[in-house]
């Protein structure tokens, strides 16, 4: 993906509405959380490989909608050096600059929560606090819960899943559960309906109104310090 300009860039010229014919989905999450398999399920074909080390994109046509899927590696991977991290952040901002219908945080349903909260903080610092309104948890490995004849809601209400309950609260209670073994197209339609509902509630796609750059690099917070607000007049949700 091309590197953006070095000067401040206004993105407000990009128009968006809830009935936009293009749905753009960003998949984020830790390693082995199911990002690639979820992206492949949405696209209906094997486009992404496990443990992708670059920002990757694929698209398909689903009904009247053109669906774009962007997958980000775990940007908090301790094995990433500083130069690689800066390059990935540039790729991600460039790839998402046309707007996002939803940000899906992939979380394995039966595993303990890992660094998901830190990933959310990173994305909010990268894109701005307003992106919080578009974040939804995409639970993966839902087939394992279904094999025990248990619903996702029943699993989440278990006392030992307080970690998932907190993460879900941080994401506004928005979630969908994927069974990647299912061959039915119904779950894809349901997911897209949920995403369209998010866009309807928020009045369209999430658009980065301002990207601050210096020396062709995105100014990202050092996570050893407090994350500064993107804009003094804006507030998180």
mmCIF file of the C-alpha atoms, coordinates in Angstrom:
data_MODEL
# 
_entry.id   MODEL 
# 
loop_
_atom_site.group_PDB 
_atom_site.id 
_atom_site.type_symbol 
_atom_site.label_atom_id 
_atom_site.label_alt_id 
_atom_site.label_comp_id 
_atom_site.label_asym_id 
_atom_site.label_entity_id 
_atom_site.label_seq_id 
_atom_site.pdbx_PDB_ins_code 
_atom_site.Cartn_x 
_atom_site.Cartn_y 
_atom_site.Cartn_z 
_atom_site.occupancy 
_atom_site.B_iso_or_equiv 
_atom_site.pdbx_formal_charge 
_atom_site.auth_seq_id 
_atom_site.auth_comp_id 
_atom_site.auth_asym_id 
_atom_site.auth_atom_id 
_atom_site.pdbx_PDB_model_num 
ATOM 1   C CA . UNK A 1 1   ? 0.000   0.000   0.000  1.00 0.00 ? 1   UNK A CA 1 
ATOM 2   C CA . UNK A 1 2   ? 1.287   3.411   -0.867 1.00 0.00 ? 2   UNK A CA 1 
ATOM 3   C CA . UNK A 1 3   ? 2.743   5.629   1.812  1.00 0.00 ? 3   UNK A CA 1 
ATOM 4   C CA . UNK A 1 4   ? 0.723   8.728   2.594  1.00 0.00 ? 4   UNK A CA 1 
ATOM 5   C CA . UNK A 1 5   ? 1.851   12.335  2.246  1.00 0.00 ? 5   UNK A CA 1 
ATOM 6   C CA . UNK A 1 6   ? 4.090   13.936  4.826  1.00 0.00 ? 6   UNK A CA 1 
ATOM 7   C CA . UNK A 1 7   ? 1.845   16.945  5.384  1.00 0.00 ? 7   UNK A CA 1 
ATOM 8   C CA . UNK A 1 8   ? -1.404  16.911  7.439  1.00 0.00 ? 8   UNK A CA 1 
ATOM 9   C CA . UNK A 1 9   ? -4.165  15.354  5.381  1.00 0.00 ? 9   UNK A CA 1 
ATOM 10  C CA . UNK A 1 10  ? -7.858  16.173  5.589  1.00 0.00 ? 10  UNK A CA 1 
ATOM 11  C CA . UNK A 1 11  ? -10.111 13.206  4.949  1.00 0.00 ? 11  UNK A CA 1 
ATOM 12  C CA . UNK A 1 12  ? -13.410 15.062  5.214  1.00 0.00 ? 12  UNK A CA 1 
ATOM 13  C CA . UNK A 1 13  ? -13.876 15.089  1.448  1.00 0.00 ? 13  UNK A CA 1 
ATOM 14  C CA . UNK A 1 14  ? -14.786 11.402  1.549  1.00 0.00 ? 14  UNK A CA 1 
ATOM 15  C CA . UNK A 1 15  ? -18.567 11.126  1.784  1.00 0.00 ? 15  UNK A CA 1 
ATOM 16  C CA . UNK A 1 16  ? -20.302 8.209   3.458  1.00 0.00 ? 16  UNK A CA 1 
ATOM 17  C CA . UNK A 1 17  ? -23.853 7.150   4.208  1.00 0.00 ? 17  UNK A CA 1 
ATOM 18  C CA . UNK A 1 18  ? -25.439 4.159   5.975  1.00 0.00 ? 18  UNK A CA 1 
ATOM 19  C CA . UNK A 1 19  ? -26.557 2.694   2.628  1.00 0.00 ? 19  UNK A CA 1 
ATOM 20  C CA . UNK A 1 20  ? -23.062 2.856   1.122  1.00 0.00 ? 20  UNK A CA 1 
ATOM 21  C CA . UNK A 1 21  ? -22.683 0.031   -1.461 1.00 0.00 ? 21  UNK A CA 1 
ATOM 22  C CA . UNK A 1 22  ? -19.140 -0.673  -0.211 1.00 0.00 ? 22  UNK A CA 1 
ATOM 23  C CA . UNK A 1 23  ? -18.586 -2.309  3.173  1.00 0.00 ? 23  UNK A CA 1 
ATOM 24  C CA . UNK A 1 24  ? -15.024 -2.034  4.481  1.00 0.00 ? 24  UNK A CA 1 
ATOM 25  C CA . UNK A 1 25  ? -14.118 -4.251  7.423  1.00 0.00 ? 25  UNK A CA 1 
ATOM 26  C CA . UNK A 1 26  ? -10.883 -4.123  9.427  1.00 0.00 ? 26  UNK A CA 1 
ATOM 27  C CA . UNK A 1 27  ? -9.963  -7.298  11.305 1.00 0.00 ? 27  UNK A CA 1 
ATOM 28  C CA . UNK A 1 28  ? -7.661  -6.833  14.290 1.00 0.00 ? 28  UNK A CA 1 
ATOM 29  C CA . UNK A 1 29  ? -6.542  -9.175  17.046 1.00 0.00 ? 29  UNK A CA 1 
ATOM 30  C CA . UNK A 1 30  ? -3.650  -11.048 18.567 1.00 0.00 ? 30  UNK A CA 1 
ATOM 31  C CA . UNK A 1 31  ? -1.764  -13.865 16.906 1.00 0.00 ? 31  UNK A CA 1 
ATOM 32  C CA . UNK A 1 32  ? -3.755  -17.046 16.273 1.00 0.00 ? 32  UNK A CA 1 
ATOM 33  C CA . UNK A 1 33  ? -7.026  -15.333 17.170 1.00 0.00 ? 33  UNK A CA 1 
ATOM 34  C CA . UNK A 1 34  ? -8.679  -16.342 13.910 1.00 0.00 ? 34  UNK A CA 1 
ATOM 35  C CA . UNK A 1 35  ? -8.262  -13.181 11.821 1.00 0.00 ? 35  UNK A CA 1 
ATOM 36  C CA . UNK A 1 36  ? -7.223  -14.961 8.631  1.00 0.00 ? 36  UNK A CA 1 
ATOM 37  C CA . UNK A 1 37  ? -9.822  -17.733 8.852  1.00 0.00 ? 37  UNK A CA 1 
ATOM 38  C CA . UNK A 1 38  ? -12.529 -15.171 9.624  1.00 0.00 ? 38  UNK A CA 1 
ATOM 39  C CA . UNK A 1 39  ? -11.468 -13.041 6.667  1.00 0.00 ? 39  UNK A CA 1 
ATOM 40  C CA . UNK A 1 40  ? -11.543 -16.095 4.420  1.00 0.00 ? 40  UNK A CA 1 
ATOM 41  C CA . UNK A 1 41  ? -14.996 -17.012 5.714  1.00 0.00 ? 41  UNK A CA 1 
ATOM 42  C CA . UNK A 1 42  ? -16.329 -13.538 4.936  1.00 0.00 ? 42  UNK A CA 1 
ATOM 43  C CA . UNK A 1 43  ? -14.835 -13.586 1.432  1.00 0.00 ? 43  UNK A CA 1 
ATOM 44  C CA . UNK A 1 44  ? -15.951 -17.156 0.778  1.00 0.00 ? 44  UNK A CA 1 
ATOM 45  C CA . UNK A 1 45  ? -12.507 -18.268 -0.371 1.00 0.00 ? 45  UNK A CA 1 
ATOM 46  C CA . UNK A 1 46  ? -8.994  -18.760 0.963  1.00 0.00 ? 46  UNK A CA 1 
ATOM 47  C CA . UNK A 1 47  ? -7.374  -15.370 0.417  1.00 0.00 ? 47  UNK A CA 1 
ATOM 48  C CA . UNK A 1 48  ? -5.442  -14.869 3.637  1.00 0.00 ? 48  UNK A CA 1 
ATOM 49  C CA . UNK A 1 49  ? -2.771  -17.055 5.198  1.00 0.00 ? 49  UNK A CA 1 
ATOM 50  C CA . UNK A 1 50  ? -2.344  -17.657 8.910  1.00 0.00 ? 50  UNK A CA 1 
ATOM 51  C CA . UNK A 1 51  ? 0.188   -15.439 10.692 1.00 0.00 ? 51  UNK A CA 1 
ATOM 52  C CA . UNK A 1 52  ? 0.257   -12.756 7.978  1.00 0.00 ? 52  UNK A CA 1 
ATOM 53  C CA . UNK A 1 53  ? 3.108   -10.337 8.647  1.00 0.00 ? 53  UNK A CA 1 
ATOM 54  C CA . UNK A 1 54  ? 1.768   -7.551  6.394  1.00 0.00 ? 54  UNK A CA 1 
ATOM 55  C CA . UNK A 1 55  ? -1.465  -5.576  6.165  1.00 0.00 ? 55  UNK A CA 1 
ATOM 56  C CA . UNK A 1 56  ? -3.510  -7.557  3.628  1.00 0.00 ? 56  UNK A CA 1 
ATOM 57  C CA . UNK A 1 57  ? -6.740  -6.820  1.780  1.00 0.00 ? 57  UNK A CA 1 
ATOM 58  C CA . UNK A 1 58  ? -9.256  -8.850  -0.208 1.00 0.00 ? 58  UNK A CA 1 
ATOM 59  C CA . UNK A 1 59  ? -12.683 -8.094  -1.631 1.00 0.00 ? 59  UNK A CA 1 
ATOM 60  C CA . UNK A 1 60  ? -15.753 -9.855  -2.939 1.00 0.00 ? 60  UNK A CA 1 
ATOM 61  C CA . UNK A 1 61  ? -19.312 -9.147  -4.020 1.00 0.00 ? 61  UNK A CA 1 
ATOM 62  C CA . UNK A 1 62  ? -22.076 -10.237 -1.645 1.00 0.00 ? 62  UNK A CA 1 
ATOM 63  C CA . UNK A 1 63  ? -25.492 -9.424  -3.044 1.00 0.00 ? 63  UNK A CA 1 
ATOM 64  C CA . UNK A 1 64  ? -25.519 -5.726  -3.861 1.00 0.00 ? 64  UNK A CA 1 
ATOM 65  C CA . UNK A 1 65  ? -22.605 -4.987  -1.548 1.00 0.00 ? 65  UNK A CA 1 
ATOM 66  C CA . UNK A 1 66  ? -18.924 -4.911  -2.415 1.00 0.00 ? 66  UNK A CA 1 
ATOM 67  C CA . UNK A 1 67  ? -17.176 -6.184  0.701  1.00 0.00 ? 67  UNK A CA 1 
ATOM 68  C CA . UNK A 1 68  ? -13.553 -5.232  1.402  1.00 0.00 ? 68  UNK A CA 1 
ATOM 69  C CA . UNK A 1 69  ? -11.705 -7.053  4.182  1.00 0.00 ? 69  UNK A CA 1 
ATOM 70  C CA . UNK A 1 70  ? -8.470  -5.641  5.624  1.00 0.00 ? 70  UNK A CA 1 
ATOM 71  C CA . UNK A 1 71  ? -6.410  -7.739  8.029  1.00 0.00 ? 71  UNK A CA 1 
ATOM 72  C CA . UNK A 1 72  ? -3.834  -6.244  10.356 1.00 0.00 ? 72  UNK A CA 1 
ATOM 73  C CA . UNK A 1 73  ? -1.060  -8.237  12.020 1.00 0.00 ? 73  UNK A CA 1 
ATOM 74  C CA . UNK A 1 74  ? -0.772  -7.929  15.791 1.00 0.00 ? 74  UNK A CA 1 
ATOM 75  C CA . UNK A 1 75  ? 0.908   -4.532  16.017 1.00 0.00 ? 75  UNK A CA 1 
ATOM 76  C CA . UNK A 1 76  ? 1.802   -5.231  19.648 1.00 0.00 ? 76  UNK A CA 1 
ATOM 77  C CA . UNK A 1 77  ? 3.793   -8.331  18.739 1.00 0.00 ? 77  UNK A CA 1 
ATOM 78  C CA . UNK A 1 78  ? 7.009   -8.048  20.807 1.00 0.00 ? 78  UNK A CA 1 
ATOM 79  C CA . UNK A 1 79  ? 8.961   -9.556  17.906 1.00 0.00 ? 79  UNK A CA 1 
ATOM 80  C CA . UNK A 1 80  ? 8.270   -6.492  15.713 1.00 0.00 ? 80  UNK A CA 1 
ATOM 81  C CA . UNK A 1 81  ? 11.176  -4.089  15.480 1.00 0.00 ? 81  UNK A CA 1 
ATOM 82  C CA . UNK A 1 82  ? 10.567  -0.338  15.404 1.00 0.00 ? 82  UNK A CA 1 
ATOM 83  C CA . UNK A 1 83  ? 11.048  0.059   11.647 1.00 0.00 ? 83  UNK A CA 1 
ATOM 84  C CA . UNK A 1 84  ? 8.675   -2.803  10.831 1.00 0.00 ? 84  UNK A CA 1 
ATOM 85  C CA . UNK A 1 85  ? 6.068   -1.413  13.222 1.00 0.00 ? 85  UNK A CA 1 
ATOM 86  C CA . UNK A 1 86  ? 6.221   2.034   11.648 1.00 0.00 ? 86  UNK A CA 1 
ATOM 87  C CA . UNK A 1 87  ? 5.816   0.513   8.190  1.00 0.00 ? 87  UNK A CA 1 
ATOM 88  C CA . UNK A 1 88  ? 2.783   -1.532  9.295  1.00 0.00 ? 88  UNK A CA 1 
ATOM 89  C CA . UNK A 1 89  ? 1.148   1.516   10.874 1.00 0.00 ? 89  UNK A CA 1 
ATOM 90  C CA . UNK A 1 90  ? 1.612   3.449   7.628  1.00 0.00 ? 90  UNK A CA 1 
ATOM 91  C CA . UNK A 1 91  ? 0.106   0.568   5.646  1.00 0.00 ? 91  UNK A CA 1 
ATOM 92  C CA . UNK A 1 92  ? -2.841  0.335   7.987  1.00 0.00 ? 92  UNK A CA 1 
ATOM 93  C CA . UNK A 1 93  ? -3.658  4.050   7.948  1.00 0.00 ? 93  UNK A CA 1 
ATOM 94  C CA . UNK A 1 94  ? -3.313  4.142   4.167  1.00 0.00 ? 94  UNK A CA 1 
ATOM 95  C CA . UNK A 1 95  ? -5.495  1.075   3.673  1.00 0.00 ? 95  UNK A CA 1 
ATOM 96  C CA . UNK A 1 96  ? -8.242  2.391   5.967  1.00 0.00 ? 96  UNK A CA 1 
ATOM 97  C CA . UNK A 1 97  ? -8.208  6.016   4.795  1.00 0.00 ? 97  UNK A CA 1 
ATOM 98  C CA . UNK A 1 98  ? -11.239 5.456   2.531  1.00 0.00 ? 98  UNK A CA 1 
ATOM 99  C CA . UNK A 1 99  ? -13.359 4.782   5.608  1.00 0.00 ? 99  UNK A CA 1 
ATOM 100 C CA . UNK A 1 100 ? -14.371 1.786   7.701  1.00 0.00 ? 100 UNK A CA 1 
ATOM 101 C CA . UNK A 1 101 ? -17.793 0.230   8.127  1.00 0.00 ? 101 UNK A CA 1 
ATOM 102 C CA . UNK A 1 102 ? -16.644 -1.764  11.146 1.00 0.00 ? 102 UNK A CA 1 
ATOM 103 C CA . UNK A 1 103 ? -13.581 -2.829  13.109 1.00 0.00 ? 103 UNK A CA 1 
ATOM 104 C CA . UNK A 1 104 ? -13.834 -6.479  14.159 1.00 0.00 ? 104 UNK A CA 1 
ATOM 105 C CA . UNK A 1 105 ? -11.705 -7.576  17.103 1.00 0.00 ? 105 UNK A CA 1 
ATOM 106 C CA . UNK A 1 106 ? -11.238 -11.343 16.757 1.00 0.00 ? 106 UNK A CA 1 
ATOM 107 C CA . UNK A 1 107 ? -11.340 -13.116 20.109 1.00 0.00 ? 107 UNK A CA 1 
ATOM 108 C CA . UNK A 1 108 ? -11.175 -16.922 20.558 1.00 0.00 ? 108 UNK A CA 1 
ATOM 109 C CA . UNK A 1 109 ? -14.346 -17.659 22.527 1.00 0.00 ? 109 UNK A CA 1 
ATOM 110 C CA . UNK A 1 110 ? -12.901 -20.395 24.739 1.00 0.00 ? 110 UNK A CA 1 
ATOM 111 C CA . UNK A 1 111 ? -9.488  -18.888 25.491 1.00 0.00 ? 111 UNK A CA 1 
ATOM 112 C CA . UNK A 1 112 ? -8.569  -16.433 28.259 1.00 0.00 ? 112 UNK A CA 1 
ATOM 113 C CA . UNK A 1 113 ? -8.407  -12.803 27.187 1.00 0.00 ? 113 UNK A CA 1 
ATOM 114 C CA . UNK A 1 114 ? -4.871  -11.809 26.202 1.00 0.00 ? 114 UNK A CA 1 
ATOM 115 C CA . UNK A 1 115 ? -3.732  -8.371  25.036 1.00 0.00 ? 115 UNK A CA 1 
ATOM 116 C CA . UNK A 1 116 ? -7.064  -7.421  23.450 1.00 0.00 ? 116 UNK A CA 1 
ATOM 117 C CA . UNK A 1 117 ? -7.537  -4.333  25.633 1.00 0.00 ? 117 UNK A CA 1 
ATOM 118 C CA . UNK A 1 118 ? -4.089  -3.061  24.672 1.00 0.00 ? 118 UNK A CA 1 
ATOM 119 C CA . UNK A 1 119 ? -4.908  -3.668  20.991 1.00 0.00 ? 119 UNK A CA 1 
ATOM 120 C CA . UNK A 1 120 ? -8.096  -1.610  21.382 1.00 0.00 ? 120 UNK A CA 1 
ATOM 121 C CA . UNK A 1 121 ? -6.135  1.226   23.010 1.00 0.00 ? 121 UNK A CA 1 
ATOM 122 C CA . UNK A 1 122 ? -3.622  1.100   20.156 1.00 0.00 ? 122 UNK A CA 1 
ATOM 123 C CA . UNK A 1 123 ? -6.324  1.332   17.476 1.00 0.00 ? 123 UNK A CA 1 
ATOM 124 C CA . UNK A 1 124 ? -8.048  4.226   19.264 1.00 0.00 ? 124 UNK A CA 1 
ATOM 125 C CA . UNK A 1 125 ? -4.758  6.085   19.503 1.00 0.00 ? 125 UNK A CA 1 
ATOM 126 C CA . UNK A 1 126 ? -4.015  5.383   15.836 1.00 0.00 ? 126 UNK A CA 1 
ATOM 127 C CA . UNK A 1 127 ? -7.414  6.300   14.367 1.00 0.00 ? 127 UNK A CA 1 
ATOM 128 C CA . UNK A 1 128 ? -8.903  8.549   17.047 1.00 0.00 ? 128 UNK A CA 1 
ATOM 129 C CA . UNK A 1 129 ? -11.446 7.885   19.830 1.00 0.00 ? 129 UNK A CA 1 
ATOM 130 C CA . UNK A 1 130 ? -14.474 7.980   17.501 1.00 0.00 ? 130 UNK A CA 1 
ATOM 131 C CA . UNK A 1 131 ? -13.470 4.590   16.055 1.00 0.00 ? 131 UNK A CA 1 
ATOM 132 C CA . UNK A 1 132 ? -14.708 3.083   19.343 1.00 0.00 ? 132 UNK A CA 1 
ATOM 133 C CA . UNK A 1 133 ? -18.289 3.368   18.023 1.00 0.00 ? 133 UNK A CA 1 
ATOM 134 C CA . UNK A 1 134 ? -17.452 0.988   15.153 1.00 0.00 ? 134 UNK A CA 1 
ATOM 135 C CA . UNK A 1 135 ? -15.648 -1.732  17.089 1.00 0.00 ? 135 UNK A CA 1 
ATOM 136 C CA . UNK A 1 136 ? -17.379 -5.083  17.485 1.00 0.00 ? 136 UNK A CA 1 
ATOM 137 C CA . UNK A 1 137 ? -16.047 -8.334  18.914 1.00 0.00 ? 137 UNK A CA 1 
ATOM 138 C CA . UNK A 1 138 ? -15.988 -11.241 16.483 1.00 0.00 ? 138 UNK A CA 1 
ATOM 139 C CA . UNK A 1 139 ? -15.831 -14.387 18.597 1.00 0.00 ? 139 UNK A CA 1 
ATOM 140 C CA . UNK A 1 140 ? -14.029 -17.207 16.817 1.00 0.00 ? 140 UNK A CA 1 
ATOM 141 C CA . UNK A 1 141 ? -14.039 -20.964 17.439 1.00 0.00 ? 141 UNK A CA 1 
ATOM 142 C CA . UNK A 1 142 ? -17.754 -20.767 18.195 1.00 0.00 ? 142 UNK A CA 1 
ATOM 143 C CA . UNK A 1 143 ? -18.124 -24.318 16.911 1.00 0.00 ? 143 UNK A CA 1 
ATOM 144 C CA . UNK A 1 144 ? -16.406 -25.588 20.067 1.00 0.00 ? 144 UNK A CA 1 
ATOM 145 C CA . UNK A 1 145 ? -19.136 -24.040 22.215 1.00 0.00 ? 145 UNK A CA 1 
ATOM 146 C CA . UNK A 1 146 ? -21.867 -25.308 19.898 1.00 0.00 ? 146 UNK A CA 1 
ATOM 147 C CA . UNK A 1 147 ? -20.420 -28.817 20.183 1.00 0.00 ? 147 UNK A CA 1 
ATOM 148 C CA . UNK A 1 148 ? -21.307 -28.665 23.880 1.00 0.00 ? 148 UNK A CA 1 
ATOM 149 C CA . UNK A 1 149 ? -24.827 -27.537 22.971 1.00 0.00 ? 149 UNK A CA 1 
ATOM 150 C CA . UNK A 1 150 ? -24.214 -24.193 24.652 1.00 0.00 ? 150 UNK A CA 1 
ATOM 151 C CA . UNK A 1 151 ? -25.120 -20.784 23.252 1.00 0.00 ? 151 UNK A CA 1 
ATOM 152 C CA . UNK A 1 152 ? -22.664 -17.884 23.132 1.00 0.00 ? 152 UNK A CA 1 
ATOM 153 C CA . UNK A 1 153 ? -24.771 -15.920 25.642 1.00 0.00 ? 153 UNK A CA 1 
ATOM 154 C CA . UNK A 1 154 ? -24.727 -18.865 28.067 1.00 0.00 ? 154 UNK A CA 1 
ATOM 155 C CA . UNK A 1 155 ? -20.954 -19.137 27.714 1.00 0.00 ? 155 UNK A CA 1 
ATOM 156 C CA . UNK A 1 156 ? -20.431 -15.414 28.337 1.00 0.00 ? 156 UNK A CA 1 
ATOM 157 C CA . UNK A 1 157 ? -22.559 -15.479 31.489 1.00 0.00 ? 157 UNK A CA 1 
ATOM 158 C CA . UNK A 1 158 ? -20.369 -18.079 33.170 1.00 0.00 ? 158 UNK A CA 1 
ATOM 159 C CA . UNK A 1 159 ? -18.663 -16.776 36.315 1.00 0.00 ? 159 UNK A CA 1 
ATOM 160 C CA . UNK A 1 160 ? -15.189 -17.725 35.055 1.00 0.00 ? 160 UNK A CA 1 
ATOM 161 C CA . UNK A 1 161 ? -15.614 -15.567 31.927 1.00 0.00 ? 161 UNK A CA 1 
ATOM 162 C CA . UNK A 1 162 ? -15.525 -12.194 33.671 1.00 0.00 ? 162 UNK A CA 1 
ATOM 163 C CA . UNK A 1 163 ? -12.592 -11.282 31.418 1.00 0.00 ? 163 UNK A CA 1 
ATOM 164 C CA . UNK A 1 164 ? -14.756 -11.641 28.310 1.00 0.00 ? 164 UNK A CA 1 
ATOM 165 C CA . UNK A 1 165 ? -17.599 -9.773  29.982 1.00 0.00 ? 165 UNK A CA 1 
ATOM 166 C CA . UNK A 1 166 ? -15.321 -6.789  30.674 1.00 0.00 ? 166 UNK A CA 1 
ATOM 167 C CA . UNK A 1 167 ? -13.997 -6.800  27.108 1.00 0.00 ? 167 UNK A CA 1 
ATOM 168 C CA . UNK A 1 168 ? -17.523 -6.992  25.745 1.00 0.00 ? 168 UNK A CA 1 
ATOM 169 C CA . UNK A 1 169 ? -18.588 -4.048  27.898 1.00 0.00 ? 169 UNK A CA 1 
ATOM 170 C CA . UNK A 1 170 ? -15.654 -2.019  26.550 1.00 0.00 ? 170 UNK A CA 1 
ATOM 171 C CA . UNK A 1 171 ? -16.914 -2.729  23.019 1.00 0.00 ? 171 UNK A CA 1 
ATOM 172 C CA . UNK A 1 172 ? -20.428 -1.517  23.797 1.00 0.00 ? 172 UNK A CA 1 
ATOM 173 C CA . UNK A 1 173 ? -21.853 -5.032  24.033 1.00 0.00 ? 173 UNK A CA 1 
ATOM 174 C CA . UNK A 1 174 ? -21.474 -5.499  20.271 1.00 0.00 ? 174 UNK A CA 1 
ATOM 175 C CA . UNK A 1 175 ? -20.463 -8.995  19.200 1.00 0.00 ? 175 UNK A CA 1 
ATOM 176 C CA . UNK A 1 176 ? -21.009 -11.760 16.696 1.00 0.00 ? 176 UNK A CA 1 
ATOM 177 C CA . UNK A 1 177 ? -19.903 -15.372 16.954 1.00 0.00 ? 177 UNK A CA 1 
ATOM 178 C CA . UNK A 1 178 ? -18.378 -17.186 13.970 1.00 0.00 ? 178 UNK A CA 1 
ATOM 179 C CA . UNK A 1 179 ? -18.528 -20.888 13.313 1.00 0.00 ? 179 UNK A CA 1 
ATOM 180 C CA . UNK A 1 180 ? -15.930 -21.246 10.554 1.00 0.00 ? 180 UNK A CA 1 
ATOM 181 C CA . UNK A 1 181 ? -16.883 -24.890 10.069 1.00 0.00 ? 181 UNK A CA 1 
ATOM 182 C CA . UNK A 1 182 ? -20.355 -23.860 8.965  1.00 0.00 ? 182 UNK A CA 1 
ATOM 183 C CA . UNK A 1 183 ? -20.942 -23.898 5.215  1.00 0.00 ? 183 UNK A CA 1 
ATOM 184 C CA . UNK A 1 184 ? -24.047 -21.736 5.500  1.00 0.00 ? 184 UNK A CA 1 
ATOM 185 C CA . UNK A 1 185 ? -24.017 -18.219 4.059  1.00 0.00 ? 185 UNK A CA 1 
ATOM 186 C CA . UNK A 1 186 ? -26.516 -17.197 6.723  1.00 0.00 ? 186 UNK A CA 1 
ATOM 187 C CA . UNK A 1 187 ? -23.896 -16.173 9.276  1.00 0.00 ? 187 UNK A CA 1 
ATOM 188 C CA . UNK A 1 188 ? -22.185 -13.875 6.753  1.00 0.00 ? 188 UNK A CA 1 
ATOM 189 C CA . UNK A 1 189 ? -25.491 -12.157 6.030  1.00 0.00 ? 189 UNK A CA 1 
ATOM 190 C CA . UNK A 1 190 ? -26.146 -11.810 9.760  1.00 0.00 ? 190 UNK A CA 1 
ATOM 191 C CA . UNK A 1 191 ? -22.692 -10.296 10.315 1.00 0.00 ? 191 UNK A CA 1 
ATOM 192 C CA . UNK A 1 192 ? -23.175 -7.811  7.470  1.00 0.00 ? 192 UNK A CA 1 
ATOM 193 C CA . UNK A 1 193 ? -26.577 -6.851  8.886  1.00 0.00 ? 193 UNK A CA 1 
ATOM 194 C CA . UNK A 1 194 ? -24.961 -6.127  12.251 1.00 0.00 ? 194 UNK A CA 1 
ATOM 195 C CA . UNK A 1 195 ? -22.284 -4.030  10.543 1.00 0.00 ? 195 UNK A CA 1 
ATOM 196 C CA . UNK A 1 196 ? -24.903 -2.122  8.574  1.00 0.00 ? 196 UNK A CA 1 
ATOM 197 C CA . UNK A 1 197 ? -26.732 -1.530  11.865 1.00 0.00 ? 197 UNK A CA 1 
ATOM 198 C CA . UNK A 1 198 ? -23.565 0.023   13.301 1.00 0.00 ? 198 UNK A CA 1 
ATOM 199 C CA . UNK A 1 199 ? -23.252 2.290   10.260 1.00 0.00 ? 199 UNK A CA 1 
ATOM 200 C CA . UNK A 1 200 ? -26.930 3.241   10.479 1.00 0.00 ? 200 UNK A CA 1 
ATOM 201 C CA . UNK A 1 201 ? -26.569 4.184   14.145 1.00 0.00 ? 201 UNK A CA 1 
ATOM 202 C CA . UNK A 1 202 ? -23.437 6.232   13.475 1.00 0.00 ? 202 UNK A CA 1 
ATOM 203 C CA . UNK A 1 203 ? -24.644 7.883   10.257 1.00 0.00 ? 203 UNK A CA 1 
ATOM 204 C CA . UNK A 1 204 ? -22.227 6.145   7.894  1.00 0.00 ? 204 UNK A CA 1 
ATOM 205 C CA . UNK A 1 205 ? -18.657 4.881   7.825  1.00 0.00 ? 205 UNK A CA 1 
ATOM 206 C CA . UNK A 1 206 ? -15.944 5.890   10.211 1.00 0.00 ? 206 UNK A CA 1 
ATOM 207 C CA . UNK A 1 207 ? -13.727 8.430   8.460  1.00 0.00 ? 207 UNK A CA 1 
ATOM 208 C CA . UNK A 1 208 ? -10.384 9.585   9.814  1.00 0.00 ? 208 UNK A CA 1 
ATOM 209 C CA . UNK A 1 209 ? -10.934 13.331  9.828  1.00 0.00 ? 209 UNK A CA 1 
ATOM 210 C CA . UNK A 1 210 ? -7.346  14.206  10.422 1.00 0.00 ? 210 UNK A CA 1 
ATOM 211 C CA . UNK A 1 211 ? -4.120  12.222  10.231 1.00 0.00 ? 211 UNK A CA 1 
ATOM 212 C CA . UNK A 1 212 ? -1.163  13.976  11.791 1.00 0.00 ? 212 UNK A CA 1 
ATOM 213 C CA . UNK A 1 213 ? 2.104   13.073  10.136 1.00 0.00 ? 213 UNK A CA 1 
ATOM 214 C CA . UNK A 1 214 ? 5.690   14.065  10.679 1.00 0.00 ? 214 UNK A CA 1 
ATOM 215 C CA . UNK A 1 215 ? 8.540   13.034  8.410  1.00 0.00 ? 215 UNK A CA 1 
ATOM 216 C CA . UNK A 1 216 ? 6.131   10.699  6.557  1.00 0.00 ? 216 UNK A CA 1 
ATOM 217 C CA . UNK A 1 217 ? 5.424   8.859   9.787  1.00 0.00 ? 217 UNK A CA 1 
ATOM 218 C CA . UNK A 1 218 ? 2.159   8.692   11.689 1.00 0.00 ? 218 UNK A CA 1 
ATOM 219 C CA . UNK A 1 219 ? 2.497   10.195  15.146 1.00 0.00 ? 219 UNK A CA 1 
ATOM 220 C CA . UNK A 1 220 ? 1.568   7.309   17.411 1.00 0.00 ? 220 UNK A CA 1 
ATOM 221 C CA . UNK A 1 221 ? 1.570   7.469   21.171 1.00 0.00 ? 221 UNK A CA 1 
ATOM 222 C CA . UNK A 1 222 ? 4.312   5.772   23.134 1.00 0.00 ? 222 UNK A CA 1 
ATOM 223 C CA . UNK A 1 223 ? 2.309   3.270   25.174 1.00 0.00 ? 223 UNK A CA 1 
ATOM 224 C CA . UNK A 1 224 ? 4.523   3.795   28.188 1.00 0.00 ? 224 UNK A CA 1 
ATOM 225 C CA . UNK A 1 225 ? 2.867   7.207   28.424 1.00 0.00 ? 225 UNK A CA 1 
ATOM 226 C CA . UNK A 1 226 ? -0.722  8.375   28.596 1.00 0.00 ? 226 UNK A CA 1 
ATOM 227 C CA . UNK A 1 227 ? -2.508  8.420   25.245 1.00 0.00 ? 227 UNK A CA 1 
ATOM 228 C CA . UNK A 1 228 ? -3.248  12.025  24.228 1.00 0.00 ? 228 UNK A CA 1 
ATOM 229 C CA . UNK A 1 229 ? -6.621  12.957  22.756 1.00 0.00 ? 229 UNK A CA 1 
ATOM 230 C CA . UNK A 1 230 ? -6.807  13.190  18.967 1.00 0.00 ? 230 UNK A CA 1 
ATOM 231 C CA . UNK A 1 231 ? -8.710  16.455  19.222 1.00 0.00 ? 231 UNK A CA 1 
ATOM 232 C CA . UNK A 1 232 ? -9.402  18.625  22.284 1.00 0.00 ? 232 UNK A CA 1 
ATOM 233 C CA . UNK A 1 233 ? -13.029 19.016  21.213 1.00 0.00 ? 233 UNK A CA 1 
ATOM 234 C CA . UNK A 1 234 ? -13.671 15.331  20.605 1.00 0.00 ? 234 UNK A CA 1 
ATOM 235 C CA . UNK A 1 235 ? -14.611 12.790  23.199 1.00 0.00 ? 235 UNK A CA 1 
ATOM 236 C CA . UNK A 1 236 ? -14.581 9.027   23.326 1.00 0.00 ? 236 UNK A CA 1 
ATOM 237 C CA . UNK A 1 237 ? -17.659 6.838   23.529 1.00 0.00 ? 237 UNK A CA 1 
# 
